Structure formats: C-alpha cells, structure tokens
Amino acid sequence: MLFILETATILAYMYNGTLGILCMSATVLFMVSRRTSFLNKILSLMILSLPMSYIGIGGMNMHQIYAWYYMFLILFLIYNATYRSNTVRFNINTIFPLFVVIIDLLINLFWSNNLAKSIQESGQLLMMLVPLVDACNNKDHFSLELKEINDCFEVFLLSCLATSICTAIQYLVYRFMHVQIGILGFSGNNRVLYNCLFKGASILPIYLGIGFLYTLLRMTYDGFKISLLLKNLLILVGMVLNSSRTGIAAVAVVSAFILIRYFFQHGSVRALLLGIIVAISVLYGMNFILSSRVRLSSFLDANGRNENFLHGIEVWTSNLRVFLIGEGFATDSFDLIAKPHNVLLQSLAQCGLIATFMLVYMFFVFYRSLYRSKYSPIFLFLIISGFLVTDFYANCFTTVIIILISIHSSYHNEDISRPRA
C-alpha cells in the first residue's frame, strides 16, 4: 500500500501541486493509522517525503523550504529534544570539532550579503552533522526497536523504487507524447536529463544509488534473491535515464568495493583501492565499446569541471582570512563560474581550512565507528559522491540516511569478514 501511495504522490506532484497535497495527505493518514511507534512513523514520513524535498508542499512553484520533509524534520527534532535530554553524553572528540564549525559559521554570517541564504545553508550543514556527532557520543539511540529501523530502510528502498518508476514514466511521456512533467534538464548533444522532482542533474542518481547499494548489501547478507535483483535493476533504470555520470561512477566504485570485500575477504582499504581500479576499468571499457553507438564518449570527460576545481582553489587562497575561516555561503565569488563540483574544495572556499579539517575529522570518527556495520558502504558512497557534486550536505536524504545508519549502528556492528554459507 505504501508503494502505491508513494508512486501516486510523486506522479501527482509531477502533474499538479493540489493533487500532490491530496496524495501526500492520504499517505500521512495511512502512516498514522499503522501500529508502530511515533518515532517510526515520523522517520517513515521523512523518508517518503524525500522525492518531494526539492519542491514546496504546493508544488514546483513553491520554495523547497516549505516542503513536507521539513515539517517531519521539525517533529523529529522536537521528539529528540523532549525524550532524549537526559540520555545525551558528550565526547570531546566530536563535540569540540562541532563547536569549532558552529563558531566558524557564525563568524561568516557577519560579512554575508544574503543572510537568509547563509542561515539556510548553515542549518542544512548542521542538520547533517548533528546525528553524525550524536552517533559517536551515545550508545543508546532513541526508543526504536531494531525491527523498526530495518523497516525504515525498507521504506527508503520502496521510495527509491517508486521514484525510479516515476522517472521512467517521465521519460515515456516526454519521448512519445512530447509533454514535460516533473523537472527535466537539457545539456549538449540534445541530451535530456530526467530528474523526476529533484533539482540538479547529479542529485537523483545519488538518491537512487543508496537504494541500489542497499539491495546489493541485502543480497550479500541475506542471500541472492530474484526479487532483490529485479529491484536493483529497476533502480538502475532510473539512474541510466537520468544520465548523470556522478551517481553511476560512485555506485560503480562502492559496488566493486562491496563485492571484493565480500567474496575475497580483503580489508576495507585494499577492497576500496581494488574497487576503484575495477570500477574505472569497467567504465572506460563501456565508454570505449559503446561510445560510437550511444554517445557515451564524454562519460569520463571532465566537462569543464577542471575550471570549477581551479576556481575553488583560487577563492580559498585569495587571502589569509578566507584561507583560514572561509568566505561564507552567500558571496559573489561563484556567480560567474559554477561552484566546484567537489565538497572538499567548496568547504575550503566557504568554511576555510580550520572548519574543513574539523569536518573531515568528524566524518572519519563516524566512519570508524561504523567500520564493521553492514551499512558502512552506504556512508562511504555519500563521501565519494560528495567529491563529485556540490552542496551534498544540502540533500535531505543525506541527513536521513545518516540518521538511519547511526541508529542502526547503536544496536550492533555486524561482522562482514566472512560471507554467508
């Protein structure tokens, strides 16, 4: 039932905002009626609202700050503050870096030329960091049973499948009826990017990539199942239709990492290096074999991003203040040239060396705490894709998946050193 409601809601919003409100309201009523905990209901609704997180409640003409997602996020934060105030324990290894980042963001507000935008982006960055730090500080997470958090991952997969189907419908409607629904992108060589309801060509495949890797992990832990393979292929269809290279490249690397670590029992570092080599080899092979027939000749081309990378370095090294504490989120330096498609370079330019070092340290501590968790490759995927896109912390699904992984990791870190018989 949830799958039907989610698919109907996405399609409705692609056509008309009023229909979308009605369908999403039906989804909310259905979730409220389910016999599960309040936290599980809120997290599930946050997940189900992710495909609509780039548009407002009223549709594509409304700013995304008024999206359904933020309503459920506020409820989640209220619940967190109300029921966990007496269980939070602080660890200097993560609280101090977070404190430094907050001070850096506050200082940068003083010379912002767009205070509202700076506050919004700073808030998005902090919303990604808070559950990450919380996971490193606390062993007891929320009043959520392990079965319920596993159900939340299944809801995430369900949402990815619904999004992929809606992307395929978007393709068919535009290809054969020449009608635009949802959000389309257009680039050189008459290439059409089918983005469903996501703004930015590189965002949708990263979202779908999480679902793709989740099904792959399920097959390595629960055994091969035709149903999981079909779900995996359906998600892949949505990624291919979008035709953005970012998600496909990052998924290829992490998929190879998962399979090498699983079948050959290599350590994480060796498996990652081998995964990168295998993924690059496969992508270059596909490019060489198929370029003459399906126009993939530019798949591995930098496509002008080298200029963006260099410009990010120029902004970061422009003066001592920017070098140390950054230029802030709302300045004019990136108006004429796109932001660097690399979260590290963008963080250096906007937050400076000190805050960026703290951010990298927090990511390292969080990943180390997940070292033996079966969902750690999904977090690794977010990091790798972050080196290929801009503002990855602003993607709502990044925050949600970190919350889910952090809660799951508090129960147990599963042993992945041996494949199942």
C-alpha positions as CSV (number, residue, x, y, z in Angstrom):
1,M,0.0,0.0,0.0
2,L,2.8,2.4,0.9
3,F,4.4,1.8,-2.5
4,I,1.2,2.7,-4.3
5,L,0.7,5.8,-2.3
6,E,4.3,6.9,-2.8
7,T,4.2,6.4,-6.6
8,A,0.8,8.2,-6.8
9,T,2.2,11.1,-4.7
10,I,5.3,11.6,-6.9
11,L,3.2,11.4,-10.1
12,A,0.6,13.8,-8.7
13,Y,3.3,16.4,-7.9
14,M,4.9,16.0,-11.3
15,Y,1.5,17.0,-12.8
16,N,-0.2,19.3,-10.2
17,G,0.6,20.5,-6.7
18,T,-3.0,20.2,-5.5
19,L,-3.2,16.6,-6.4
20,G,0.1,16.1,-4.7
21,I,-1.2,17.5,-1.5
22,L,-4.2,15.2,-1.5
23,C,-2.0,12.1,-2.2
24,M,0.6,13.0,0.4
25,S,-2.2,13.7,3.0
26,A,-3.5,10.2,2.3
27,T,0.0,8.8,2.9
28,V,0.2,10.7,6.2
29,L,-3.2,9.3,7.3
30,F,-2.2,5.8,6.4
31,M,1.1,6.1,8.4
32,V,-0.7,7.5,11.4
33,S,-3.1,4.5,11.4
34,R,-0.2,2.0,11.4
35,R,0.5,0.2,14.7
36,T,4.1,1.3,15.3
37,S,6.0,3.8,17.4
38,F,5.6,7.5,17.0
39,L,9.3,7.8,16.0
40,N,9.0,5.1,13.4
41,K,6.0,7.0,11.9
42,I,8.0,10.3,11.7
43,L,11.1,8.7,10.2
44,S,9.0,6.8,7.6
45,L,7.2,10.0,6.6
46,M,10.5,11.8,6.4
47,I,11.7,9.1,4.0
48,L,8.5,9.1,2.0
49,S,8.8,12.9,1.6
50,L,12.3,12.8,0.2
51,P,11.4,12.6,-3.5
52,M,9.4,15.9,-2.9
53,S,12.0,17.6,-0.8
54,Y,13.2,19.9,-3.6
55,I,9.7,21.4,-4.1
56,G,7.2,23.0,-1.7
57,I,4.1,21.5,-0.3
58,G,2.1,23.3,-3.0
59,G,4.3,22.0,-5.9
60,M,7.2,23.1,-8.0
61,N,6.2,26.8,-7.9
62,M,6.8,26.9,-4.1
63,H,10.2,27.2,-2.4
64,Q,11.6,23.9,-1.1
65,I,11.9,25.3,2.4
66,Y,8.2,24.8,2.6
67,A,8.5,21.1,1.7
68,W,6.8,18.2,3.6
69,Y,10.2,17.0,4.6
70,Y,10.9,20.0,6.9
71,M,7.6,19.5,8.7
72,F,8.5,16.0,9.6
73,L,12.1,17.0,10.4
74,I,10.8,19.6,12.9
75,L,8.7,16.9,14.6
76,F,11.7,14.6,14.7
77,L,13.8,17.4,16.4
78,I,11.1,18.1,18.9
79,Y,10.9,14.4,19.8
80,N,14.7,14.2,20.0
81,A,14.9,17.2,22.3
82,T,12.0,16.1,24.5
83,Y,12.7,12.4,25.1
84,R,16.5,12.3,24.9
85,S,17.6,15.3,27.0
86,N,18.6,13.1,29.9
87,T,20.4,10.4,27.9
88,V,22.9,12.5,25.9
89,R,26.5,12.1,26.8
90,F,29.2,14.3,25.4
91,N,32.6,13.3,23.9
92,I,35.2,15.9,23.4
93,N,36.5,14.2,20.3
94,T,33.3,15.1,18.4
95,I,31.7,17.9,20.4
96,F,34.8,20.2,20.1
97,P,35.0,19.9,16.2
98,L,31.3,20.6,16.0
99,F,31.7,23.6,18.3
100,V,34.5,25.0,16.1
101,V,32.4,24.5,12.9
102,I,29.5,26.4,14.6
103,I,31.7,29.3,15.6
104,D,33.1,29.4,12.0
105,L,29.6,29.5,10.5
106,L,28.5,32.3,13.0
107,I,31.6,34.4,12.1
108,N,30.9,34.1,8.4
109,L,27.4,35.4,8.9
110,F,28.9,38.9,9.7
111,W,30.0,39.5,6.1
112,S,27.3,37.7,4.3
113,N,25.5,39.6,1.6
114,N,22.5,37.3,1.8
115,L,21.8,36.5,5.4
116,A,18.8,34.3,4.8
117,K,20.7,32.1,2.3
118,S,23.6,31.8,4.7
119,I,21.5,30.8,7.6
120,Q,19.6,28.2,5.5
121,E,22.8,26.6,4.2
122,S,24.5,26.7,7.6
123,G,21.4,25.0,9.1
124,Q,21.5,22.3,6.4
125,L,25.1,21.6,7.1
126,L,24.5,21.4,10.9
127,M,21.5,19.1,10.3
128,M,23.8,16.6,8.6
129,L,26.4,16.9,11.4
130,V,24.2,16.6,14.5
131,P,23.1,12.9,14.0
132,L,26.6,12.1,13.0
133,V,28.1,13.5,16.2
134,D,25.2,12.0,18.2
135,A,26.0,8.5,16.9
136,C,29.6,8.9,18.0
137,N,28.7,10.1,21.5
138,N,25.9,7.8,22.5
139,K,25.3,4.0,22.6
140,D,21.6,4.1,23.4
141,H,19.6,5.6,20.5
142,F,16.0,6.6,20.7
143,S,13.1,4.3,21.7
144,L,13.2,2.4,18.4
145,E,13.4,-1.3,18.0
146,L,15.9,-2.9,15.6
147,K,13.0,-4.3,13.6
148,E,11.6,-0.8,13.2
149,I,14.9,0.7,12.0
150,N,15.2,-2.2,9.4
151,D,11.6,-1.3,8.3
152,C,12.7,2.3,7.8
153,F,15.5,1.0,5.4
154,E,12.8,-0.9,3.5
155,V,10.7,2.2,3.3
156,F,13.7,4.0,1.9
157,L,14.1,1.3,-0.8
158,L,10.4,1.5,-1.5
159,S,10.7,5.2,-2.1
160,C,13.6,4.7,-4.4
161,L,11.7,2.2,-6.5
162,A,8.7,4.5,-6.7
163,T,11.0,7.3,-7.8
164,S,12.7,5.2,-10.5
165,I,9.3,4.1,-11.9
166,C,8.1,7.7,-12.0
167,T,11.3,8.7,-13.8
168,A,10.6,6.0,-16.4
169,I,7.1,7.4,-16.8
170,Q,8.5,10.9,-17.2
171,Y,10.8,9.6,-19.9
172,L,8.0,7.8,-21.8
173,V,5.6,10.8,-21.6
174,Y,8.3,13.2,-22.9
175,R,9.7,10.7,-25.5
176,F,6.4,9.7,-27.1
177,M,3.9,12.5,-26.2
178,H,6.4,15.4,-26.1
179,V,4.9,16.6,-22.8
180,Q,7.1,17.8,-20.0
181,I,6.1,16.6,-16.5
182,G,8.3,17.0,-13.4
183,I,11.8,18.5,-13.7
184,L,13.8,18.0,-16.9
185,G,17.3,19.1,-17.6
186,F,18.9,19.7,-21.0
187,S,22.6,19.6,-21.9
188,G,24.7,19.4,-25.0
189,N,24.2,16.9,-27.9
190,N,20.4,17.1,-27.3
191,R,20.8,15.1,-24.1
192,V,17.8,15.2,-21.8
193,L,18.2,14.6,-18.1
194,Y,15.2,13.1,-16.4
195,N,15.3,14.4,-12.8
196,C,11.8,13.4,-11.6
197,L,11.2,16.0,-8.9
198,F,14.9,16.6,-8.0
199,K,16.6,19.8,-8.9
200,G,20.1,19.3,-10.2
201,A,21.1,16.6,-12.6
202,S,23.6,15.0,-10.2
203,I,21.2,14.7,-7.2
204,L,18.7,12.0,-8.3
205,P,21.3,9.3,-9.1
206,I,22.9,9.7,-5.7
207,Y,19.5,9.2,-4.1
208,L,18.8,6.2,-6.2
209,G,22.3,4.9,-5.7
210,I,21.6,4.5,-2.0
211,G,18.7,2.2,-2.8
212,F,20.9,0.3,-5.4
213,L,23.6,-0.3,-2.8
214,Y,21.1,-1.3,-0.1
215,T,19.7,-4.1,-2.3
216,L,23.3,-5.2,-3.1
217,L,24.1,-5.4,0.6
218,R,20.9,-7.3,1.2
219,M,21.9,-9.9,-1.4
220,T,25.4,-10.3,0.2
221,Y,23.9,-10.8,3.7
222,D,20.5,-12.5,3.1
223,G,21.5,-14.5,0.0
224,F,20.7,-14.0,-3.6
225,K,17.0,-13.4,-4.4
226,I,15.4,-12.7,-7.8
227,S,13.2,-10.1,-6.2
228,L,16.2,-8.1,-4.9
229,L,17.9,-8.4,-8.3
230,L,14.8,-7.0,-10.0
231,K,14.6,-4.1,-7.6
232,N,18.3,-3.5,-8.2
233,L,17.8,-3.4,-12.0
234,L,14.7,-1.2,-11.7
235,I,16.6,1.4,-9.7
236,L,19.5,1.2,-12.2
237,V,17.0,2.1,-15.0
238,G,16.2,5.4,-13.2
239,M,19.9,6.2,-12.8
240,V,20.6,5.5,-16.5
241,L,17.6,7.6,-17.7
242,N,18.9,10.5,-15.6
243,S,22.2,10.0,-17.5
244,S,24.3,11.9,-14.9
245,R,27.8,10.4,-14.5
246,T,28.2,11.3,-10.8
247,G,25.9,8.6,-9.3
248,I,26.9,5.9,-11.8
249,A,30.6,6.4,-11.2
250,A,30.2,6.5,-7.4
251,V,27.9,3.4,-7.4
252,A,30.4,1.6,-9.6
253,V,33.2,2.2,-7.1
254,V,31.3,1.3,-4.0
255,S,29.6,-1.8,-5.6
256,A,33.0,-3.1,-6.6
257,F,34.2,-2.4,-3.0
258,I,31.3,-4.4,-1.5
259,L,31.7,-7.4,-3.8
260,I,35.5,-7.5,-3.5
261,R,35.3,-7.2,0.3
262,Y,32.6,-9.9,0.4
263,F,33.9,-12.6,-2.0
264,F,37.7,-12.1,-1.5
265,Q,37.7,-11.1,2.2
266,H,40.0,-8.2,1.7
267,G,40.4,-5.4,4.3
268,S,38.4,-2.2,3.8
269,V,41.4,-0.2,2.5
270,R,42.6,-2.9,0.0
271,A,39.0,-3.5,-1.1
272,L,38.3,0.2,-1.7
273,L,41.5,0.6,-3.8
274,L,40.7,-2.5,-5.8
275,G,37.1,-1.3,-6.2
276,I,38.3,2.0,-7.6
277,I,40.6,0.2,-10.1
278,V,37.9,-2.2,-11.2
279,A,35.2,0.5,-11.5
280,I,37.4,2.8,-13.5
281,S,38.4,-0.1,-15.8
282,V,34.7,-1.1,-16.3
283,L,33.6,2.5,-17.0
284,Y,36.4,3.1,-19.5
285,G,35.6,-0.3,-21.2
286,M,32.0,0.7,-21.5
287,N,33.0,4.1,-22.9
288,F,35.3,2.5,-25.5
289,I,32.8,-0.2,-26.6
290,L,29.6,1.9,-26.6
291,S,30.6,5.4,-27.4
292,S,30.1,5.1,-31.2
293,R,26.5,3.8,-30.7
294,V,25.0,5.6,-27.7
295,R,27.1,8.7,-27.4
296,L,28.9,7.9,-24.2
297,S,32.2,9.4,-25.5
298,S,32.0,12.2,-22.9
299,F,31.2,10.0,-19.9
300,L,34.6,10.2,-18.4
301,D,35.4,13.7,-19.6
302,A,35.8,16.4,-17.0
303,N,33.3,18.5,-19.0
304,G,34.6,21.8,-17.8
305,R,34.9,20.9,-14.2
306,N,38.6,21.4,-14.1
307,E,37.9,25.1,-14.4
308,N,35.5,24.8,-11.4
309,F,38.1,23.0,-9.4
310,L,40.7,25.6,-10.1
311,H,38.3,28.4,-9.3
312,G,37.5,26.9,-5.9
313,I,41.2,26.8,-5.1
314,E,41.6,30.4,-6.2
315,V,38.8,31.5,-3.9
316,W,40.2,29.6,-1.0
317,T,43.7,31.0,-1.4
318,S,42.6,34.6,-2.2
319,N,43.6,36.0,1.2
320,L,44.5,34.8,4.7
321,R,41.0,35.2,6.2
322,V,39.4,33.1,3.5
323,F,42.2,30.6,3.8
324,L,41.6,30.0,7.5
325,I,37.9,30.6,8.1
326,G,36.4,30.7,4.6
327,E,34.4,33.2,2.6
328,G,30.9,32.2,3.8
329,F,28.0,30.7,2.0
330,A,26.4,33.8,0.3
331,T,29.1,35.6,-1.6
332,D,29.6,36.6,-5.2
333,S,32.7,34.7,-6.0
334,F,30.8,31.8,-7.6
335,D,28.3,33.9,-9.6
336,L,30.1,33.8,-13.0
337,I,31.6,30.3,-12.6
338,A,29.7,27.3,-11.2
339,K,30.7,26.1,-7.7
340,P,33.4,23.5,-7.6
341,H,31.9,20.0,-8.1
342,N,33.8,18.8,-5.1
343,V,32.5,19.2,-1.5
344,L,36.1,19.4,-0.1
345,L,37.1,22.3,-2.3
346,Q,33.8,24.0,-1.7
347,S,34.2,23.6,2.1
348,L,37.7,25.0,2.0
349,A,36.5,28.0,0.0
350,Q,33.3,28.7,2.1
351,C,34.4,27.4,5.6
352,G,38.2,27.7,5.5
353,L,40.9,25.3,6.5
354,I,40.1,25.1,10.2
355,A,36.4,24.1,9.9
356,T,37.1,21.8,6.9
357,F,39.7,19.9,9.0
358,M,37.1,19.5,11.7
359,L,34.5,18.3,9.3
360,V,36.9,15.7,7.8
361,Y,37.8,14.6,11.3
362,M,34.1,14.1,12.3
363,F,33.5,12.1,9.1
364,F,36.5,9.9,9.9
365,V,35.4,9.3,13.5
366,F,31.8,8.4,12.4
367,Y,33.0,6.0,9.6
368,R,35.4,4.4,12.1
369,S,32.5,3.8,14.5
370,L,30.7,2.0,11.6
371,Y,33.7,0.0,10.4
372,R,32.1,-3.4,10.9
373,S,28.5,-2.3,10.2
374,K,26.9,-3.7,7.1
375,Y,25.6,-0.2,6.2
376,S,29.1,1.5,6.3
377,P,29.5,1.2,2.5
378,I,26.4,3.5,2.0
379,F,28.1,6.2,4.1
380,L,31.3,5.7,2.0
381,F,29.1,6.2,-1.1
382,L,27.9,9.5,0.2
383,I,31.5,10.6,0.8
384,I,32.7,9.5,-2.6
385,S,29.8,11.2,-4.4
386,G,30.5,14.3,-2.4
387,F,33.8,14.6,-4.2
388,L,31.8,14.8,-7.5
389,V,29.0,17.2,-6.6
390,T,28.4,20.5,-4.8
391,D,26.4,21.1,-1.7
392,F,25.9,17.4,-1.0
393,Y,25.1,18.2,2.7
394,A,22.0,20.2,1.4
395,N,20.5,17.0,0.1
396,C,17.8,16.0,2.6
397,F,18.4,12.3,2.0
398,T,22.0,12.6,3.2
399,T,20.7,13.7,6.6
400,V,18.1,11.0,6.7
401,I,20.4,8.1,5.8
402,I,23.0,9.3,8.4
403,I,20.2,9.2,11.0
404,L,19.2,5.7,10.0
405,I,22.7,4.4,9.9
406,S,23.6,6.0,13.2
407,I,20.5,4.5,14.9
408,H,21.2,1.0,13.4
409,S,24.8,1.1,14.4
410,S,23.9,1.6,18.1
411,Y,22.4,-1.9,18.2
412,H,25.3,-3.9,16.9
413,N,28.1,-3.8,14.3
414,E,27.6,-6.9,12.2
415,D,30.6,-9.0,11.2
416,I,31.2,-8.7,7.5
417,S,34.5,-10.5,7.5
418,R,33.0,-13.8,6.3
419,P,30.4,-14.5,3.5
420,R,27.3,-16.3,4.4
421,A,27.2,-20.0,3.5
